[in-house]
Amino acid sequence: MDVARWLNGRYTEATGRELFADAVELVRLAGWMAGDEGHQGLAQRYYAHSYRLAAEAGHAEVAATALRGMAVQAIDLGHRAATISPTTKARYA
């Protein structure tokens, strides 16, 4: 689903924040699905993109959820040390 036209539309700030939050959730879920299918590189790109969208929208909680996706993926792949960076980043965001 292409949500770019919605994100680039005209709306109030509150509506824009909610649109970005919904887009973040769609992208994060696409990352989860990609990872579940074994496409770990694609999943990581989706998770990173969902974090950038959440940060742009100013949604700290949604950004933390995106970072959690990356951290869970790293743990599942045996890269526990890599989880320190995303969680540290979330703490100071």
MDAnalysis code that builds the backbone (N, CA, C; Angstrom):
import MDAnalysis as mda
import numpy as np

u = mda.Universe.empty(279, n_residues=93, atom_resindex=np.repeat(np.arange(93), 3), trajectory=True)
u.add_TopologyAttr("name", ["N", "CA", "C"] * 93)
u.add_TopologyAttr("resid", np.arange(1, 94))
u.add_TopologyAttr("resname", ["MET", "ASP", "VAL", "ALA", "ARG", "TRP", "LEU", "ASN", "GLY", "ARG", "TYR", "THR", "GLU", "ALA", "THR", "GLY", "ARG", "GLU", "LEU", "PHE", "ALA", "ASP", "ALA", "VAL", "GLU", "LEU", "VAL", "ARG", "LEU", "ALA", "GLY", "TRP", "MET", "ALA", "GLY", "ASP", "GLU", "GLY", "HIS", "GLN", "GLY", "LEU", "ALA", "GLN", "ARG", "TYR", "TYR", "ALA", "HIS", "SER", "TYR", "ARG", "LEU", "ALA", "ALA", "GLU", "ALA", "GLY", "HIS", "ALA", "GLU", "VAL", "ALA", "ALA", "THR", "ALA", "LEU", "ARG", "GLY", "MET", "ALA", "VAL", "GLN", "ALA", "ILE", "ASP", "LEU", "GLY", "HIS", "ARG", "ALA", "ALA", "THR", "ILE", "SER", "PRO", "THR", "THR", "LYS", "ALA", "ARG", "TYR", "ALA"])
u.atoms.positions = np.array([
    [0.845, -1.177, 0.000],
    [0.000, 0.000, 0.000],
    [0.883, 1.230, 0.000],
    [0.619, 2.165, -0.875],
    [1.391, 3.401, -0.973],
    [0.692, 4.485, -0.154],
    [1.297, 4.870, 0.952],
    [0.695, 5.871, 1.826],
    [1.319, 7.240, 1.633],
    [2.295, 7.357, 0.708],
    [3.000, 8.627, 0.506],
    [2.033, 9.760, 0.162],
    [1.044, 9.491, -0.642],
    [0.106, 10.569, -1.029],
    [-0.672, 11.085, 0.177],
    [-0.952, 10.214, 1.132],
    [-1.638, 10.668, 2.343],
    [-0.705, 11.479, 3.222],
    [0.533, 11.023, 3.347],
    [1.489, 11.714, 4.213],
    [1.871, 13.075, 3.660],
    [1.791, 13.236, 2.351],
    [2.136, 14.509, 1.723],
    [0.919, 15.400, 1.482],
    [-0.225, 15.027, 1.997],
    [-1.459, 15.792, 1.793],
    [-1.577, 16.968, 2.745],
    [-2.757, 17.560, 2.763],
    [-3.044, 18.697, 3.643],
    [-3.943, 18.229, 4.769],
    [-3.544, 18.551, 5.993],
    [-4.294, 18.136, 7.169],
    [-3.773, 18.910, 8.368],
    [-4.499, 18.814, 9.452],
    [-4.057, 19.480, 10.679],
    [-2.826, 18.753, 11.234],
    [-2.123, 19.402, 12.128],
    [-0.942, 18.782, 12.726],
    [-1.307, 17.493, 13.460],
    [-2.405, 17.526, 14.197],
    [-2.830, 16.329, 14.946],
    [-3.151, 15.180, 13.996],
    [-3.847, 15.466, 12.913],
    [-4.171, 14.438, 11.932],
    [-2.900, 13.910, 11.282],
    [-1.973, 14.796, 10.980],
    [-0.706, 14.390, 10.393],
    [0.073, 13.451, 11.297],
    [0.089, 13.757, 12.578],
    [0.788, 12.891, 13.534],
    [0.156, 11.505, 13.572],
    [-1.163, 11.455, 13.510],
    [-1.844, 10.162, 13.518],
    [-1.617, 9.399, 12.212],
    [-1.596, 10.112, 11.083],
    [-1.301, 9.450, 9.811],
    [0.096, 8.838, 9.833],
    [1.068, 9.599, 10.339],
    [2.425, 9.072, 10.422],
    [2.474, 7.875, 11.360],
    [1.764, 7.942, 12.480],
    [1.744, 6.824, 13.420],
    [1.159, 5.575, 12.756],
    [0.098, 5.743, 11.981],
    [-0.498, 4.601, 11.283],
    [0.440, 4.062, 10.205],
    [1.128, 4.959, 9.493],
    [2.090, 4.527, 8.484],
    [3.234, 3.762, 9.139],
    [3.678, 4.242, 10.297],
    [4.733, 3.555, 11.036],
    [4.295, 2.131, 11.363],
    [3.090, 1.977, 11.813],
    [2.589, 0.652, 12.175],
    [2.543, -0.269, 10.950],
    [2.106, 0.261, 9.810],
    [2.074, -0.541, 8.583],
    [3.485, -0.980, 8.182],
    [4.434, -0.057, 8.237],
    [5.810, -0.376, 7.850],
    [6.426, -1.359, 8.846],
    [6.162, -1.163, 10.133],
    [6.688, -2.070, 11.152],
    [6.134, -3.483, 10.956],
    [4.850, -3.577, 10.664],
    [4.247, -4.884, 10.408],
    [4.823, -5.529, 9.145],
    [5.115, -4.724, 8.132],
    [5.762, -5.265, 6.935],
    [7.134, -5.821, 7.302],
    [7.840, -5.144, 8.214],
    [9.129, -5.638, 8.686],
    [8.985, -6.961, 9.413],
    [7.992, -7.057, 10.270],
    [7.753, -8.303, 11.006],
    [7.446, -9.436, 10.029],
    [6.609, -9.158, 9.033],
    [6.260, -10.179, 8.052],
    [7.481, -10.605, 7.242],
    [8.310, -9.633, 6.843],
    [9.517, -9.956, 6.079],
    [10.449, -10.834, 6.910],
    [10.640, -10.479, 8.170],
    [11.483, -11.278, 9.046],
    [10.923, -12.670, 9.254],
    [9.616, -12.757, 9.396],
    [8.959, -14.046, 9.596],
    [9.155, -14.953, 8.380],
    [9.275, -14.341, 7.208],
    [9.491, -15.104, 5.973],
    [10.972, -15.358, 5.702],
    [11.855, -14.902, 6.613],
    [13.284, -15.151, 6.463],
    [14.051, -14.094, 5.701],
    [13.396, -12.989, 5.386],
    [14.043, -11.889, 4.654],
    [14.542, -10.852, 5.657],
    [15.631, -11.203, 6.365],
    [16.072, -10.394, 7.492],
    [16.580, -9.002, 7.088],
    [17.267, -8.902, 5.958],
    [17.745, -7.597, 5.495],
    [16.584, -6.661, 5.187],
    [15.584, -7.181, 4.505],
    [14.394, -6.394, 4.195],
    [13.668, -5.998, 5.472],
    [13.569, -6.925, 6.401],
    [12.907, -6.634, 7.677],
    [13.619, -5.494, 8.394],
    [14.936, -5.542, 8.413],
    [15.708, -4.497, 9.086],
    [15.468, -3.137, 8.426],
    [15.401, -3.109, 7.104],
    [15.144, -1.839, 6.408],
    [13.755, -1.303, 6.759],
    [12.763, -2.188, 6.827],
    [11.421, -1.756, 7.217],
    [11.410, -1.204, 8.646],
    [12.071, -1.898, 9.556],
    [12.118, -1.428, 10.942],
    [12.794, -0.057, 11.034],
    [13.902, 0.108, 10.327],
    [14.611, 1.393, 10.351],
    [13.741, 2.502, 9.763],
    [13.033, 2.188, 8.682],
    [12.159, 3.189, 8.063],
    [11.002, 3.550, 8.998],
    [10.464, 2.551, 9.687],
    [9.366, 2.847, 10.616],
    [9.858, 3.750, 11.747],
    [11.089, 3.539, 12.184],
    [11.645, 4.420, 13.229],
    [11.774, 5.856, 12.704],
    [12.292, 6.016, 11.493],
    [12.458, 7.371, 10.933],
    [11.116, 8.076, 10.798],
    [10.084, 7.360, 10.342],
    [8.755, 7.964, 10.234],
    [8.228, 8.385, 11.610],
    [8.412, 7.529, 12.601],
    [7.937, 7.844, 13.955],
    [8.671, 9.041, 14.521],
    [9.977, 9.105, 14.303],
    [10.756, 10.240, 14.790],
    [10.304, 11.523, 14.109],
    [10.045, 11.459, 12.820],
    [9.577, 12.646, 12.088],
    [8.221, 13.110, 12.603],
    [7.386, 12.159, 12.988],
    [6.057, 12.501, 13.508],
    [6.112, 12.958, 14.958],
    [7.251, 12.758, 15.623],
    [7.358, 13.160, 17.020],
    [6.660, 12.210, 17.971],
    [6.496, 10.961, 17.567],
    [5.831, 9.946, 18.387],
    [6.875, 9.093, 19.090],
    [7.221, 9.444, 20.314],
    [8.251, 8.705, 21.050],
    [7.845, 7.257, 21.296],
    [6.598, 7.027, 21.668],
    [6.151, 5.664, 21.949],
    [6.170, 4.800, 20.696],
    [5.739, 5.361, 19.590],
    [5.723, 4.616, 18.332],
    [7.153, 4.372, 17.852],
    [8.034, 5.356, 18.055],
    [9.447, 5.180, 17.704],
    [10.062, 4.062, 18.533],
    [9.715, 4.003, 19.806],
    [10.230, 2.946, 20.675],
    [9.746, 1.575, 20.214],
    [8.523, 1.495, 19.722],
    [7.999, 0.232, 19.206],
    [8.788, -0.201, 17.973],
    [9.133, 0.754, 17.117],
    [9.945, 0.438, 15.940],
    [11.325, -0.054, 16.356],
    [11.931, 0.607, 17.339],
    [13.237, 0.175, 17.830],
    [13.153, -1.199, 18.477],
    [12.047, -1.458, 19.134],
    [11.853, -2.779, 19.743],
    [11.873, -3.862, 18.677],
    [11.250, -3.589, 17.532],
    [11.267, -4.555, 16.436],
    [12.687, -4.884, 15.998],
    [13.527, -3.852, 15.887],
    [14.923, -4.083, 15.516],
    [15.657, -4.861, 16.592],
    [15.391, -4.541, 17.846],
    [16.061, -5.232, 18.950],
    [15.656, -6.701, 19.014],
    [14.377, -6.982, 18.858],
    [13.898, -8.368, 18.875],
    [14.517, -9.152, 17.723],
    [14.590, -8.530, 16.563],
    [15.208, -9.190, 15.416],
    [16.668, -9.521, 15.721],
    [17.403, -8.569, 16.271],
    [18.813, -8.797, 16.589],
    [18.972, -9.932, 17.597],
    [18.120, -9.945, 18.618],
    [18.177, -11.020, 19.616],
    [17.871, -12.364, 18.962],
    [16.833, -12.406, 18.138],
    [16.454, -13.655, 17.468],
    [17.570, -14.185, 16.574],
    [18.375, -13.276, 16.009],
    [19.460, -13.682, 15.123],
    [20.765, -13.929, 15.875],
    [20.719, -13.777, 17.216],
    [21.903, -14.042, 18.013],
    [22.858, -12.877, 18.149],
    [22.400, -11.681, 17.837],
    [23.238, -10.479, 17.913],
    [22.833, -9.637, 19.118],
    [22.948, -10.197, 20.294],
    [22.501, -9.508, 21.509],
    [23.212, -8.185, 21.743],
    [24.488, -8.094, 21.431],
    [25.228, -6.849, 21.643],
    [24.667, -5.717, 20.784],
    [24.121, -6.042, 19.630],
    [23.558, -5.023, 18.741],
    [22.308, -4.387, 19.326],
    [21.683, -5.025, 20.290],
    [20.453, -4.468, 20.871],
    [20.750, -3.307, 21.804],
    [21.974, -3.146, 22.218],
    [22.314, -2.048, 23.126],
    [22.124, -0.711, 22.436],
    [22.559, -0.591, 21.201],
    [22.460, 0.678, 20.491],
    [21.021, 1.165, 20.327],
    [20.075, 0.348, 19.809],
    [18.707, 0.845, 19.672],
    [18.049, 1.203, 21.002],
    [18.285, 0.398, 22.035],
    [17.628, 0.697, 23.304],
    [18.234, 1.924, 23.961],
    [19.523, 2.117, 23.794],
    [20.158, 3.328, 24.320],
    [19.625, 4.542, 23.580],
    [19.469, 4.408, 22.279],
    [18.945, 5.506, 21.459],
    [17.532, 5.881, 21.905],
    [16.693, 4.886, 22.193],
    [15.317, 5.149, 22.621],
    [15.286, 5.856, 23.967],
    [16.198, 5.504, 24.843],
    [16.215, 6.100, 26.170],
    [16.516, 7.607, 26.127],
    [17.334, 8.010, 25.164],
    [17.744, 9.402, 25.097],
    [17.019, 10.185, 24.001],
    [16.007, 9.582, 23.366],
    [15.265, 10.278, 22.304],
    [14.334, 11.315, 22.884],
])
